[in-house]
Amino acid sequence: MPKHRYPIYVLSKGRYEKCPTAKFLIKDGVDFTLVVEKHERLEYAKNYGDHCRIVTLPPESSGRGAIPVRNWIWDDAIANGHERHWQLDDNINDMRRRYRGKKLICNSDIGFSIVEDFTDRYENIAIAGCNYYMFVPKGAKLPPFNLNVHVYSCMLIRNDIEQRWRGQYNADTDLCLQVLAAGWCTVLFNAIMVDKIATMIMKGGNTERYNGDGRLKMARSLERQWPGVVETKRRFGRPQHVIKDGWRRFDTPLKRRKDIDWDSLKPDEYGMKLKQVREIKRNKESLTRFLEEANGEVKAHT
């Protein structure tokens, strides 16, 4: 089974009793770093310290919100000689692979490797990542990835770009807009997804920021940063920022690396096989045939 190449950082606050991202990464045997506040380190170490690296923030980055922490993570990845790094939110349940219209749980180390391999084949991808499970409708005919759009919560970031995290709200949208405006590309995978818990469902993290009029402040702040590009509307029964033209104004094409023999690339399943995880109660014959046929085929989304 392939192993991911770039370091994975999980920023977590107030979720030492239940940190879904740490839980699924540990289950999948993935190496990662948990970044926490100093006063919570012992609690996180009690639950997760035997399975991952835990680091505490320096005083200048601690207690100032998520943005200084995210930039500190970026600098830490550079200091350790990495060309890219992953930043994951701490409220992700698992990783999914989209196959024949189904959204199947897969080993996340494979998912990270797929995104890394694809990204490294191009010269101009600044940010890549995985779409949300909830935004990939079952059976929908979606492309394997969307080009030059937002990437949230599960982000593979190129370390040598000039742009950085900033502001207090919608920092991931802002960062994507920054790199796109600078002529870079972003790639959002539909073939590999993350099952992220919706904002404000869990305590901890940035939940308190969104209470009261937090969502309106969030949308308005991004609108002020990007006048003419972002507007505030009411969606899903709440204030929400909206990118005018649905990101279509960003049309920079992917640029292939010239040192790769593209004709030699073949479909690759990365060792994945379909596995029955619960008893088949209906259409047993057809589902059994589906499993047999799928495991005898070789298809790839990359």
C-alpha positions in Angstrom: 0.0 0.0 0.0 1.4 3.5 -0.9 2.3 5.9 1.9 1.8 9.6 1.6 4.9 11.8 1.1 4.0 15.1 2.6 3.5 15.9 6.3 -0.1 16.0 7.6 -1.0 18.5 10.3 -4.2 18.5 12.2 -5.0 21.7 14.1 -7.2 21.0 17.1 -8.6 23.0 19.9 -11.0 21.9 22.7 -11.6 18.5 21.2 -9.2 16.3 23.1 -12.1 14.1 24.3 -13.3 13.5 20.7 -11.2 14.4 17.7 -12.6 12.6 14.7 -9.8 13.4 12.4 -7.1 12.0 14.7 -9.3 8.9 15.2 -9.7 8.0 11.6 -6.0 8.7 10.8 -4.9 6.5 13.6 -7.3 3.7 12.4 -5.8 3.9 8.9 -2.2 3.9 10.2 -1.4 7.3 8.9 1.5 9.3 10.3 0.4 12.9 11.3 1.1 15.8 13.7 -1.5 17.1 16.1 -1.1 20.8 16.7 -2.6 21.9 20.0 -2.6 24.7 22.7 0.0 24.2 25.4 -2.6 24.0 28.2 -4.4 21.1 26.4 -1.4 19.1 25.5 -1.7 16.6 28.3 -5.3 15.9 27.6 -4.6 15.3 23.9 -1.6 13.2 24.7 -3.7 11.0 27.0 -6.0 10.0 24.2 -3.8 10.2 21.1 -0.1 10.6 22.1 0.7 6.9 21.6 -0.2 7.1 17.9 1.0 10.5 16.6 3.4 13.4 17.1 1.9 16.1 19.3 3.3 19.7 19.2 2.3 22.7 21.1 2.3 26.2 19.8 5.0 28.8 20.6 3.8 31.7 22.8 3.6 34.1 19.9 1.2 31.9 18.0 -0.9 30.6 20.9 -4.3 32.0 21.9 -4.6 34.3 18.8 -7.0 32.2 16.8 -6.5 29.7 14.0 -4.7 31.9 11.4 -1.4 32.4 13.2 -1.4 28.7 13.9 -2.0 27.8 10.2 0.9 30.0 9.2 3.1 28.5 12.0 2.3 25.0 10.6 3.3 26.2 7.1 6.6 27.5 8.4 7.2 24.3 10.3 6.8 22.3 7.1 9.3 24.5 5.3 11.8 24.3 8.1 11.6 20.5 7.8 12.4 20.6 4.1 9.1 19.7 2.6 7.8 21.0 -0.7 4.1 20.7 0.3 2.1 20.0 3.4 -1.4 18.9 4.4 -3.6 20.9 6.8 -6.7 19.1 8.0 -9.5 20.3 10.2 -10.1 18.2 13.3 -13.8 17.3 12.6 -13.5 14.8 9.7 -14.9 11.3 10.1 -13.2 9.4 7.3 -12.1 9.5 3.7 -14.1 8.2 0.8 -13.4 7.0 -2.7 -16.1 7.6 -5.4 -16.6 4.5 -7.5 -19.5 3.8 -9.9 -21.6 6.5 -8.3 -21.0 5.1 -4.8 -19.1 6.9 -2.0 -17.0 4.1 -0.4 -14.8 4.4 2.7 -11.2 3.9 1.7 -7.9 3.9 3.5 -6.9 7.5 3.8 -3.2 6.9 3.2 -4.1 5.8 -0.3 -6.3 8.8 -0.7 -3.5 11.2 0.3 -1.2 9.4 -2.1 -3.6 9.7 -5.0 -3.9 13.5 -4.5 -0.2 13.9 -4.0 0.7 12.0 -7.2 -1.7 13.9 -9.3 -0.7 17.3 -7.9 3.0 16.6 -8.4 2.5 16.0 -12.1 1.8 19.6 -12.7 3.9 22.8 -12.3 1.2 25.2 -11.2 -1.0 23.7 -8.6 -0.8 25.8 -5.4 -3.6 24.0 -3.5 -5.3 20.6 -3.9 -7.7 18.8 -1.7 -10.8 16.7 -1.2 -14.4 17.7 -1.7 -16.9 17.2 1.1 -18.9 13.9 1.0 -22.1 15.9 1.4 -21.4 17.9 -1.8 -20.9 14.9 -4.1 -24.4 13.6 -4.7 -24.8 9.8 -4.9 -24.9 8.7 -8.5 -24.2 12.2 -9.9 -22.1 12.4 -13.0 -19.3 14.6 -11.7 -15.7 15.0 -13.1 -12.9 13.4 -11.1 -11.9 16.9 -10.0 -13.0 20.5 -10.3 -10.4 23.1 -11.4 -9.8 26.5 -9.9 -12.4 26.5 -7.1 -12.4 26.6 -3.3 -10.6 23.9 -1.3 -11.7 23.5 2.3 -10.7 21.5 5.4 -8.4 18.9 3.7 -5.8 20.9 1.9 -2.4 20.1 0.3 -0.5 23.3 0.0 2.6 24.2 -2.0 5.1 25.7 0.4 7.0 28.1 -1.8 4.1 30.3 -2.9 4.0 33.9 -1.6 0.4 33.9 -0.3 -0.4 33.2 3.3 -3.4 32.7 5.6 -4.8 36.0 6.8 -7.9 37.6 8.4 -10.2 35.9 10.9 -13.1 34.4 8.8 -13.3 32.3 5.7 -9.5 32.1 5.5 -9.5 29.0 3.3 -11.7 30.7 0.7 -9.5 33.8 0.9 -6.3 31.8 0.5 -7.8 30.1 -2.6 -8.8 33.4 -4.1 -5.3 34.8 -3.4 -3.5 32.0 -5.3 -6.0 32.0 -8.1 -5.7 35.8 -8.5 -1.9 35.3 -8.7 -2.2 32.9 -11.6 -1.9 29.5 -9.8 -4.4 26.6 -10.0 -6.4 24.8 -7.4 -7.8 21.3 -7.7 -10.7 20.0 -5.7 -11.1 16.2 -6.0 -14.5 14.6 -6.3 -12.9 11.1 -6.8 -11.5 11.3 -3.2 -13.7 12.9 -0.6 -13.8 13.6 3.1 -16.8 13.1 5.4 -16.6 16.3 7.4 -18.9 17.1 10.3 -20.9 20.2 9.5 -19.8 23.5 11.2 -21.3 24.2 14.6 -22.3 20.6 15.2 -19.4 19.9 17.5 -18.2 22.0 20.4 -14.6 23.3 20.3 -12.7 24.5 17.2 -14.1 27.7 15.8 -17.7 26.9 16.7 -18.0 29.9 19.1 -17.0 32.3 16.3 -20.2 31.4 14.3 -22.6 31.9 17.2 -25.0 34.9 17.1 -24.2 37.1 14.1 -20.9 35.3 13.5 -21.9 34.0 10.1 -22.9 37.4 8.9 -19.6 38.8 10.1 -17.8 36.0 8.3 -19.5 36.6 5.0 -19.1 40.4 5.2 -15.4 40.2 6.0 -14.7 38.2 2.9 -16.8 40.6 0.8 -14.7 43.5 2.1 -11.5 41.7 1.2 -12.7 40.8 -2.3 -15.1 43.6 -3.5 -16.6 42.8 -6.8 -15.7 39.1 -6.4 -17.6 38.1 -3.3 -21.1 39.1 -2.2 -23.2 38.2 0.8 -26.4 36.3 0.3 -28.8 34.2 2.3 -28.3 30.5 1.6 -29.3 27.4 3.5 -31.3 29.6 5.8 -28.3 31.7 6.9 -25.9 34.4 5.7 -23.3 33.0 3.3 -20.6 34.4 1.1 -21.0 33.7 -2.6 -18.3 33.9 -5.3 -19.7 35.9 -8.3 -19.8 33.9 -11.5 -19.2 30.7 -9.5 -15.4 30.8 -9.8 -15.7 30.7 -13.6 -13.6 33.9 -14.0 -10.5 31.8 -12.9 -9.5 29.9 -16.0 -5.8 29.2 -15.7 -5.1 25.8 -17.2 -3.1 23.1 -15.6 0.5 23.0 -16.8 2.1 19.6 -17.2 5.6 18.9 -16.0 7.9 18.3 -18.9 10.1 15.8 -17.1 7.3 13.2 -17.0 6.7 10.6 -19.7 2.9 11.1 -19.8 2.4 8.3 -22.3 3.8 5.8 -19.8 1.2 6.6 -17.2 -1.3 3.8 -16.7 -4.5 3.4 -14.7 -3.7 2.5 -11.1 -6.0 1.3 -8.4 -3.3 1.8 -5.7 -4.0 -1.7 -4.4 -7.6 -1.0 -3.5 -10.1 -3.8 -3.5 -13.8 -3.7 -2.7 -14.6 -5.3 0.6 -17.9 -6.3 2.0 -18.3 -4.7 5.4 -21.9 -5.7 6.3 -24.3 -8.4 5.5 -26.1 -8.0 2.1 -29.8 -8.2 2.8 -31.3 -7.3 -0.5 -30.3 -8.0 -4.1 -27.7 -10.3 -2.8 -26.9 -11.9 -6.2 -26.5 -8.6 -8.0 -24.4 -7.0 -5.3 -22.1 -10.1 -5.1 -21.6 -9.9 -8.9 -20.8 -6.2 -8.5 -18.1 -6.9 -6.0 -16.6 -9.7 -8.2 -16.7 -7.6 -11.4 -15.2 -4.5 -9.7 -12.3 -6.4 -8.1 -11.5 -7.8 -11.5 -11.3 -4.5 -13.3 -8.7 -1.7 -13.2 -10.0 1.8 -13.4 -8.5 5.1 -12.1 -9.7 8.6 -11.4 -6.3 10.1 -11.8 
